[in-house]
Amino acid sequence: GLPATGKSSVAARLLGHRPGLHLSTDETRERLFPLAAVGQAVKYGRDASKATYEDVEERARGALRAWTPVVILDGTYLRAEDRARAVDLGLGAGAEVLLLALVADEAC
């Protein structure tokens, strides 16, 4: 989903019912590219986005190899190729994969 559609809120609620790992692209991006150090244009540029998703996905692979029962990738994943890569990551680890598309009403 787009920003502010509730992705992180849904992830937190899901993990409230089962143990697991929440991997947020927002938190990862901030860790890799602190805004104060790099500025907005760099933090959200193509290279930073690529590095952010690669980091999240590598950490997800490690968690799945360690048999973490639930691994949630919390990011926009707007491009079909990005979603396919995330699905392949889960399926390659023998995990059940569930995609959630979140949409917020613009009137809210």
C-alpha positions as CSV (number, residue, x, y, z in Angstrom):
1,G,0.0,0.0,0.0
2,L,0.9,3.6,-0.4
3,P,2.2,5.7,2.6
4,A,-0.3,6.1,5.4
5,T,-2.5,3.2,4.4
6,G,-1.9,1.4,7.7
7,K,0.8,-1.2,6.7
8,S,2.7,-0.9,10.0
9,S,-0.4,-0.9,12.1
10,V,-1.7,-4.1,10.4
11,A,1.7,-5.7,10.8
12,A,1.7,-4.9,14.5
13,R,-1.8,-6.3,15.0
14,L,-0.9,-9.5,13.1
15,L,2.2,-10.0,15.3
16,G,0.0,-9.4,18.4
17,H,-1.5,-12.8,17.7
18,R,1.6,-14.8,16.8
19,P,5.4,-14.6,17.3
20,G,7.4,-13.3,14.4
21,L,9.4,-10.6,12.8
22,H,8.3,-7.2,11.4
23,L,10.7,-5.8,8.8
24,S,9.8,-2.3,7.9
25,T,11.3,-0.5,4.9
26,D,10.7,2.8,6.7
27,E,12.8,1.8,9.7
28,T,15.4,0.2,7.5
29,R,15.7,3.2,5.3
30,E,16.1,5.4,8.3
31,R,18.8,3.1,9.7
32,L,20.7,3.0,6.4
33,F,20.1,6.6,5.3
34,P,19.5,8.9,8.3
35,L,17.8,12.0,6.9
36,A,20.0,14.4,8.8
37,A,23.0,12.8,7.1
38,V,21.9,12.4,3.5
39,G,18.9,14.6,2.8
40,Q,15.5,13.8,1.4
41,A,16.6,13.4,-2.2
42,V,19.2,10.7,-1.4
43,K,17.1,8.9,1.3
44,Y,14.3,8.3,-1.3
45,G,16.4,8.1,-4.4
46,R,16.6,5.0,-6.6
47,D,19.8,3.7,-5.1
48,A,18.6,4.1,-1.5
49,S,15.4,2.4,-2.3
50,K,17.2,-0.5,-3.9
51,A,19.5,-0.8,-0.9
52,T,16.6,-0.6,1.5
53,Y,14.6,-3.4,-0.1
54,E,17.7,-5.6,-0.5
55,D,18.5,-5.2,3.2
56,V,14.9,-6.1,4.3
57,E,14.8,-9.1,2.0
58,E,18.2,-10.4,3.2
59,R,17.1,-10.1,6.8
60,A,13.9,-11.9,5.8
61,R,15.9,-14.7,4.2
62,G,17.9,-15.1,7.4
63,A,14.8,-15.1,9.6
64,L,13.1,-17.8,7.4
65,R,16.3,-19.9,7.5
66,A,16.1,-19.6,11.3
67,W,12.5,-20.9,11.2
68,T,10.9,-17.6,12.4
69,P,7.2,-18.5,12.3
70,V,6.0,-15.3,10.8
71,V,8.0,-12.8,8.7
72,I,6.2,-9.6,7.6
73,L,7.8,-7.4,4.9
74,D,6.3,-4.0,5.5
75,G,6.8,-1.8,2.4
76,T,5.0,-0.3,-0.5
77,Y,6.2,-3.0,-3.0
78,L,4.4,-0.9,-5.8
79,R,6.2,-2.6,-8.7
80,A,5.1,-6.1,-9.8
81,E,8.7,-7.2,-10.0
82,D,9.3,-6.2,-6.4
83,R,6.2,-8.1,-5.2
84,A,7.3,-11.1,-7.3
85,R,10.8,-11.0,-5.7
86,A,9.2,-11.0,-2.2
87,V,6.9,-13.8,-3.0
88,D,9.8,-15.9,-4.5
89,L,11.8,-15.2,-1.4
90,G,9.0,-16.8,0.8
91,L,8.2,-19.6,-1.5
92,G,11.9,-20.4,-1.9
93,A,12.1,-20.9,1.8
94,G,9.1,-23.2,1.8
95,A,6.9,-20.6,3.6
96,E,3.3,-19.9,3.1
97,V,3.0,-16.4,1.4
98,L,0.2,-14.0,1.9
99,L,0.0,-10.6,0.1
100,L,-2.1,-7.8,1.6
101,A,-3.0,-4.7,-0.4
102,L,-3.9,-1.8,1.8
103,V,-5.9,1.1,0.5
104,A,-7.0,4.1,2.6
105,D,-10.1,6.1,1.8
106,E,-9.0,9.6,0.7
107,A,-11.8,11.1,2.7
108,C,-10.2,9.9,6.0
